Amino acid sequence: MKALLRLCLLALLFSAGTAAATQLGVNAINNWKTADLCAAQAQKAHPDFTAVENAKREEALNRCLESHNLPPRTSSPPPR
């Protein structure tokens, strides 16, 4: 009986930690989806690959990301 009680307590303890980690994952995935939607909207608004259109597309993408409180995309990895 005590072993069953311990098992139940351990299961409850681990399930609470898993729920918190899962919520962080859900938030990250939602942010990625929003960033992808911003990229798709910018591509649809500026489909050509000229230098002018590329600049406009980047500006539209950054404005959309900023409006959703997301960090701007970088063209190169951050320095270490």
HELIX and SHEET records of a PDB file:
HELIX    1   1 LYS A    2  ALA A   45  1                                  44    
HELIX    2   2 ALA A   51  SER A   67  1                                  17    
END                                                                             
